[in-house]
Amino acid sequence: MPGHSHRTIVYIDGFNFYYGQVKGTPWKWIDPQALFGKVLGEQNNLVKVRYFTARVQPTPHDPDVNFRQDAYFRAIQAYCPLVEFHYGHFLRHKVSMENVSPPPSTVKVWKNEEKGSDVNMALHILNDAWLDAYDCAVIVSNDSDLADSLRLVKAQHKKLIGVITPGAPKRKTSKQLAVHADFIKPVRTWALESSQLPNPFPGSNIFKPTSW
């Protein structure tokens, strides 16, 4: 009905959002609560923002990556009361991969993996539907592994589903997710630019990392 506002929970795939939307931009110090409030508009009343991520590990190439991430997470926790973090695991290990230009036939490389967030995200989308915690679930990801949880939400609970594809429109929305969506929205640059956390953070020693 006109003027009706849906109780909305936003589910953010943290790594998908970072690599798809803000890496290589000046907008990494993002306030997710403000951003998605602007992207979704007044018809969506945000009641919670669930942020799925993992603690990164420092590397010889980037020894301070964990400090930058920690500053960002602390700023969100201090400034964004609707945001709740859910942590998976970050793994970095050596693996043998087939060489495209042998010899040798294989080469050893570092493989970085974020484990658990897709499963955690699917479980919370379903559990919140069973608890009737939202009228509308908004998925900030392009991970097709989430499609079956969205199918079940639509089939069993008749909830509204929105999809926000990090990097759209340049990055195409997964067809497996789109088929279950009532609406699909991009994140525009103006919304990123106008949704930055304070820097420095008032009353604290939290600063936006200088390299950001």
C-alpha positions as CSV (number, residue, x, y, z in Angstrom):
1,M,0.0,0.0,0.0
2,P,1.2,3.6,-0.5
3,G,3.4,4.8,2.3
4,H,3.8,1.3,3.8
5,S,7.2,0.6,5.2
6,H,8.6,-3.0,5.3
7,R,10.6,-4.3,8.2
8,T,13.9,-5.0,6.4
9,I,17.0,-6.9,7.3
10,V,20.1,-6.4,5.1
11,Y,22.5,-9.4,4.8
12,I,26.0,-8.3,3.6
13,D,28.6,-10.7,2.2
14,G,31.5,-8.6,3.4
15,F,34.2,-9.9,1.1
16,N,31.9,-9.9,-1.9
17,F,31.0,-6.3,-1.1
18,Y,34.6,-5.2,-0.6
19,Y,36.0,-6.8,-3.8
20,G,33.0,-6.0,-5.9
21,Q,32.2,-2.5,-4.7
22,V,34.8,-0.5,-2.8
23,K,38.3,-2.0,-3.5
24,G,40.4,0.5,-5.4
25,T,38.0,3.4,-4.6
26,P,38.2,6.1,-1.9
27,W,35.0,4.9,-0.3
28,K,36.2,2.0,1.9
29,W,35.3,3.8,5.2
30,I,31.7,3.0,4.5
31,D,28.8,3.3,7.0
32,P,26.7,0.3,5.9
33,Q,23.7,1.3,7.9
34,A,23.6,4.7,6.2
35,L,24.4,3.4,2.8
36,F,21.7,0.8,2.5
37,G,19.2,3.1,4.1
38,K,19.8,5.5,1.2
39,V,19.9,2.7,-1.4
40,L,16.6,1.2,-0.3
41,G,14.7,4.3,0.5
42,E,11.8,5.1,2.9
43,Q,9.8,2.0,1.9
44,N,12.3,-0.1,3.7
45,N,12.6,0.4,7.5
46,L,15.9,-1.1,8.4
47,V,15.6,-3.2,11.6
48,K,19.0,-4.9,11.4
49,V,22.1,-5.2,9.2
50,R,23.9,-8.5,9.4
51,Y,27.5,-8.3,8.2
52,F,29.2,-11.6,7.3
53,T,33.0,-11.6,7.1
54,A,36.2,-13.0,8.5
55,R,39.3,-11.6,10.3
56,V,42.0,-11.3,7.6
57,Q,45.6,-12.4,8.2
58,P,48.7,-10.2,7.6
59,T,51.0,-11.2,4.8
60,P,54.6,-10.1,3.9
61,H,53.1,-8.1,1.0
62,D,50.6,-6.4,3.3
63,P,51.6,-6.7,7.0
64,D,49.0,-4.1,8.2
65,V,45.9,-5.4,6.5
66,N,44.5,-6.8,9.8
67,F,45.0,-3.4,11.6
68,R,43.1,-1.6,8.8
69,Q,40.2,-4.1,9.0
70,D,40.1,-3.9,12.8
71,A,39.9,-0.1,12.8
72,Y,37.0,-0.3,10.3
73,F,35.1,-2.9,12.3
74,R,35.6,-1.0,15.6
75,A,34.2,2.2,13.9
76,I,31.1,0.3,12.7
77,Q,30.5,-1.2,16.1
78,A,30.8,2.2,17.7
79,Y,28.7,4.1,15.2
80,C,26.2,1.8,13.7
81,P,23.8,0.3,16.3
82,L,21.9,-1.8,13.7
83,V,24.9,-3.7,12.5
84,E,25.7,-7.1,13.8
85,F,28.9,-9.0,12.8
86,H,29.0,-12.7,12.0
87,Y,32.5,-14.2,11.6
88,G,33.6,-17.1,9.4
89,H,37.3,-18.1,9.0
90,F,40.1,-16.7,6.8
91,L,42.5,-19.3,5.6
92,R,45.8,-18.8,3.8
93,H,47.8,-21.8,2.6
94,K,50.1,-23.1,-0.1
95,V,48.5,-25.2,-2.9
96,S,49.9,-26.8,-6.1
97,M,48.2,-25.5,-9.2
98,E,48.5,-26.6,-12.8
99,N,50.8,-24.3,-14.7
100,V,49.4,-22.7,-17.9
101,S,52.9,-22.5,-19.4
102,P,54.8,-25.6,-18.4
103,P,57.4,-26.7,-17.5
104,P,57.1,-27.1,-14.6
105,S,53.7,-28.8,-14.8
106,T,52.6,-27.4,-11.5
107,V,53.5,-24.3,-9.4
108,K,53.0,-23.5,-5.7
109,V,50.8,-20.5,-5.0
110,W,49.3,-18.9,-1.9
111,K,45.5,-19.5,-1.8
112,N,43.3,-17.1,0.3
113,E,39.9,-18.4,1.3
114,E,37.1,-17.1,3.4
115,K,35.2,-20.0,4.8
116,G,31.8,-20.1,6.5
117,S,30.2,-16.8,5.6
118,D,27.9,-18.2,2.8
119,V,26.6,-20.9,5.1
120,N,26.2,-18.5,8.0
121,M,24.4,-16.1,5.8
122,A,22.0,-18.7,4.3
123,L,21.2,-19.9,7.9
124,H,20.3,-16.5,9.2
125,I,18.2,-15.6,6.2
126,L,16.1,-18.7,6.8
127,N,16.1,-18.5,10.6
128,D,15.0,-14.8,10.6
129,A,12.2,-15.7,8.2
130,W,11.0,-18.5,10.5
131,L,11.1,-16.0,13.4
132,D,9.2,-13.5,11.3
133,A,11.9,-10.9,12.0
134,Y,11.5,-9.2,8.6
135,D,9.0,-8.5,5.8
136,C,11.9,-8.0,3.3
137,A,15.3,-9.6,3.2
138,V,18.0,-7.7,1.1
139,I,20.9,-9.7,0.0
140,V,24.2,-7.8,-0.7
141,S,26.1,-10.5,-2.6
142,N,26.5,-12.1,-6.0
143,D,27.1,-15.6,-4.6
144,S,24.8,-18.1,-6.3
145,D,25.2,-20.5,-3.4
146,L,22.6,-18.5,-1.6
147,A,19.9,-19.2,-4.2
148,D,18.3,-22.1,-2.4
149,S,17.9,-20.3,0.8
150,L,16.1,-17.5,-1.1
151,R,13.9,-20.1,-2.9
152,L,12.8,-21.5,0.5
153,V,12.1,-18.1,1.9
154,K,9.8,-17.3,-1.0
155,A,8.2,-20.7,-1.0
156,Q,7.6,-21.1,2.7
157,H,7.2,-17.6,4.0
158,K,6.2,-15.4,1.1
159,K,8.7,-12.7,2.1
160,L,10.0,-9.9,-0.2
161,I,13.5,-10.4,-1.4
162,G,15.8,-7.7,-2.7
163,V,19.2,-8.2,-4.3
164,I,22.0,-5.6,-4.3
165,T,24.9,-6.8,-6.6
166,P,28.2,-5.3,-5.5
167,G,29.7,-3.6,-8.6
168,A,26.5,-3.5,-10.6
169,P,25.7,-2.6,-13.4
170,K,29.2,-3.4,-14.6
171,R,29.0,-6.7,-12.7
172,K,26.0,-8.7,-13.8
173,T,23.6,-10.1,-11.1
174,S,23.7,-13.9,-10.7
175,K,20.8,-15.4,-12.6
176,Q,20.3,-17.9,-9.8
177,L,19.7,-15.0,-7.3
178,A,17.8,-12.8,-9.6
179,V,15.1,-15.4,-10.3
180,H,14.0,-15.1,-6.6
181,A,14.2,-11.3,-6.3
182,D,11.3,-8.9,-6.1
183,F,13.7,-6.1,-6.9
184,I,17.4,-5.6,-7.8
185,K,19.2,-2.4,-7.0
186,P,22.7,-1.1,-7.7
187,V,24.9,1.0,-5.3
188,R,25.6,4.4,-6.9
189,T,28.7,6.4,-6.3
190,W,26.8,9.3,-4.7
191,A,25.5,6.9,-2.1
192,L,29.0,5.6,-1.3
193,E,30.4,9.2,-1.1
194,S,27.7,10.4,1.2
195,S,27.7,7.4,3.5
196,Q,31.2,7.6,5.0
197,L,32.0,7.1,8.7
198,P,33.3,10.0,10.7
199,N,37.1,10.5,10.5
200,P,38.6,10.8,13.0
201,F,36.0,9.0,15.0
202,P,34.6,11.3,17.8
203,G,35.9,10.6,21.3
204,S,38.1,7.7,20.3
205,N,41.5,6.8,18.8
206,I,39.8,5.2,15.7
207,F,41.0,6.7,12.4
208,K,40.4,5.9,8.7
209,P,43.6,4.1,7.6
210,T,45.8,6.5,5.7
211,S,46.1,4.2,2.7
212,W,42.3,4.3,2.3
